Amino acid sequence: MTPTIIVVGSLNMDLVVRAPRHPQPGETLIGSDFQIFPGGKGANQAVAAARLGARVRMIGRVGVDAFGDALLDAAQYDGVDTGYVQRDPDAATGVALITLDAHGQNTIVVALGANMRVSEADVQRAEALFQGADVLLMQLECPLDAVMAATELAHRYGVQVVLNPAPARPLPVALLSQIDYLLPNQLELQALAEGETDLTAAIERLQRQGVRNLLVTLGSEGALLATAEQTTTVPAFQVPVVDTVAAGDAFAGAFCVALAEGKPPLEAVRWGNAAGALAVTRAGAQPSLPSRMEVMRLLEVQ
């Protein structure tokens, strides 16, 4: 049976420029290869899950503008149900300004626009989607009220909740205790743990706040899954790096698909690692997201 994933989150248009390195404050660099790609953490994760075989339904907002048209077209092309993505006449579609250096590492500034108008009411209007869904996947590029409302609905209907806390912000303990899998990278983990730089200490701090399962992405080192019983590091797949944009989104989408299919958590982490590795070998956000066949092939080879 095809698993169903609900994504509550952002849709942004990515404006990407390559530069030899990231500029210093006050410095102007000559860049190259300007490109525009559909993106946004929510849309990226929705497309990632859809390409891996899940039935995906998205809740969000875009403006009534050309970028909004293009983002909806891109998501629908990959099979994402955008029936609950609102068109907002009073806010522009979100955009992300991305600089890529010679090593494929990125810096990103996001103007969230309509994403920050996703409301609790938007989520409640979509309550019917939660009936029979398997996983709810969210990020923090939309208001916390919407995230909390979706979490409450997920608990009402027995849906597993995965939160990718990006960009990082303080989160109420009441929310943390309702998350089945909290999925930060190392910088986001540090921010959530009030600046704690030691990985083990940061994990323990969040566990004391009620986080049951903490899944930390470690870039080229793979990912770490910390549960109440044990902490396990799952190594990364070694691949050439072209562009790291959306690697974390590929990981999140793949992890949720595997989880929704009933795979054990550590196997789901391997799926995430494989999808994230494939994503860094190609340029762009959504263009880099792999198919199910590609992920299965990499899992078999390595």
N, C-alpha and C positions, 0 to 999 in steps of 0.2 A: 504494500500500500504506500502511495506517495506521501511523504511527510509534509506537514503544513507549518510554515514559519511566518510569524507576523513580525514586521520590522516597523518600529516607531522611530523616526529620525529624519535626518536632513537630506536635502537634494541641493547640490551646489554645482555651478559651472567652474571648472578648474582652468585658470589662465596660467600657463606654464612657460617659464623661460629658462634656458640653460646658461650657466656662467662657469668660468674656470674655478671659482670658489665663491663662498658666501661673502657679501660685502661687509665691511666694518661700518659702524655708525658714522654717517656723514660722507661715506665713500660712494662714488659712482663707478660701476663696472660696465664694460661692454659685454652684453650677452648675445645669445644666438638661439636659433631654432624655437621661436615662439610657437606654441600650439595651444589649442583649446580642446578640453576633454570633458565629457560628462563625469560628475563626481559627487562629492558629499558622502560623509561616512555612512549615513543611512542608506542612500541609494547604492553605494558601492557594495555594502554588505548584502543588500537585497538581491542585486544582480549576481553577486558571487554565489549565493545560495541557490538562485534559480538555475544558473549554469551547471550546478552540481546535482540538479534533479529534483529540488524541492518545489512544492507549490508555495509561492511567496506572495504575501499581501502586505501592502505598505500604507502607513498612515503618516501624513506630513503636509507641507505647504510649499507652493511655489508662487511666484508673481504672475500677473497677466502680462507676460512679455516673451520675447523670442527665446531667451534662455530657458524659461519655464516650459515652453513648447518643446524645445529640443530635449530637455531632461525627461519629460514624460514619454516622448517618443522612444528615447533610448531604453528606458526601463521596460516599456511595453514590448519592445522588440525582443528583449530577453525573457519575456513571459511573466514579468512582475505585474500583479494586479494593482493598479493605481487608482482604483475607484474611490478610495478614501484619501487621496491626496488633493487637498483643497487648492483652488486658484484664488489668491488673495489680491483684491484690487488696490489695496492700500500699502503694499510693500513689494519691493523688488525681489526677484529670485536671488538666492544666496550665491556668492562668488568666493572662490579661493585663489589667492595670489601665491604661486608656488615658484620657488627658485631651486633648481637642481644644480649641484656642483659636478665636477669632473668625475667623481666617484659614485654618482647616482644618489647621494644623500640630499635630503630636502629640508628647506625651511618653508613654513606655510603661515600665511595670515588670512583669516577668514572673515568676510563680511556676511553675516548670517541672514540678514534681510527677513524674508517671509518665514524662514525656519523658526525664528524666535516668536512667532505668533501661533505656533502649534499649541492648541489649548486642551485643557481637560475635557471640554465639550467635544472637541474633535475626536478624542479617544472614545468617549462614551457613545458617540454616534456610531462608532464602529464595533460596538459590543458583540454583535452577531459573529464577527470574525473569530472571536476567541473560542466559540463553541467548537470543539473538535480539533483545535490547533494543538501542535506539539511543543513548539518553542516560541517564546517572545524574545526578540533581540533588540536591544536599544543602545543608544549612545547619549552624549550630553551636548549635542549641537542643537537642541531644542529645549524649551522650558522644563524645569524640574517638575512642575505640576503635572505636565503631560506624562512624564516618566512614571511618576508615582501613581497616577490614575491607571495607566496601563498595567503596572505591577499588581494593583489591587484586582483588576479584572482577571489577570492571569491566575492569581491565587483562587479566585472564585470558580474558575473553570478548570483548574488542575493543569495549567500550562507551565512548563519549566521556564524560568526567567534567567536570561544572560544579559549582563550589563557591561558594555565596553565604556568605561568612565573617561571618555575623551571628548573635548578637552577636560582635564581634571579640574574638579572643584570640590569644596567640602560637601559631604553627603550626610544626611541625617542617619543616625543609627537605626531608626525605624525602617528606613529603606534598605540599608545594608543587610539587615537581618532577614529580609524577604527575598534576597537575590540568591538564586541557586548557584550561579557561577559568575564571579566578578572577574573581568578580563582586562586588566591594565597592562601597559608596558612599564618599563622600569621607572621612567620619569613620572608617569601617572601614579604609580604605586608610592613613590616618594612623596608626591604632593598629598595623596590621600592619607599618608601616615605622618602628616604634619612635619615634613622635612627630614624624616628619618632616612639616612643614606645606606644603612646596613640592610641588605636584602632580607635576611632572616628576621631581624628585629622589626622591620616594616611589616612583614607578613604576620608575625605574631601580634602586632598592635591591631591590625585589622581583624584578625581572628577573635581577639578579645572584644571587638565591637560587634560581633555576631556574624561575620562573613563565614559561610560554611565551606565553600570551595573557592579557592583563589587561584586563578590561572594567569601567570605573568609571562608575557612574551619577552624574549631576550635577544631579539634580532638574530645575528649570525650564530648565536649559541643555542638557539632553539626556544623552548618554553618550559616553564616550571609549574607543576600542578601541586598545590598544597591543600590537603584535606585534613580533617580531624585526626585521621589515622596515620598519614604519612605524607612526605614531600618527595616528589619525583621529578627529575629533570629529563625531558625528552629532547634528544639532540636534533639540531637542524639538518636539513639537506644542503649539501654544498653545491652552490651554483654560481655562475658569473652574475655580477650585479650591474644592471643597467639603470634602474629607476626604482627607488624604494617606496614611491607613492602608492598607497592602497595595499601594501603587503599585509598590514595589520587587519585591514578589512577583508582581504581574501582569507586570512586565518580565521577570523570571526565567523564568516559565512560557512566555511568548510567545517569548522568545529560544530556549529549548530546543526548542520545537515546530518553529520555523523551521529550526534547526540539524539536528534529526532528519529533517526533510523534505529535507535536502540543499541548502538555500539557502545562498548565500555569507554569510560572517560579517557583513559590513556590512549586508546585507539583513535578516539575523536581528536585528541591533541596531535597525533601523527598526521591525521588528515589536515588539520590546520597548518602544521609545519610544511606539508607538501604544497598546499595551495599558496601559502605565503612565499615559498621558495620560487615557485613558477612565476608568481606575479612580479618579482624583482628582475626577472630576465627580460621584461618587455617594458616599453615606455607607456606612460599614461595611467590613469586610474582604472576606469572600467575596461578599456581595451586590454589591460594586462591580466584581467581575471581569468583563471583557467577553466576549462571544461572538465566534466567528470572523467572523461576518458584520459585526459592528461594527468589528472591527479592519481587515478588508479595505476597508470603506467609508471609514474615516479615511485609510488609506494611499492610496486613490484620490483623495480630495478634496484632501489636502495633499501 
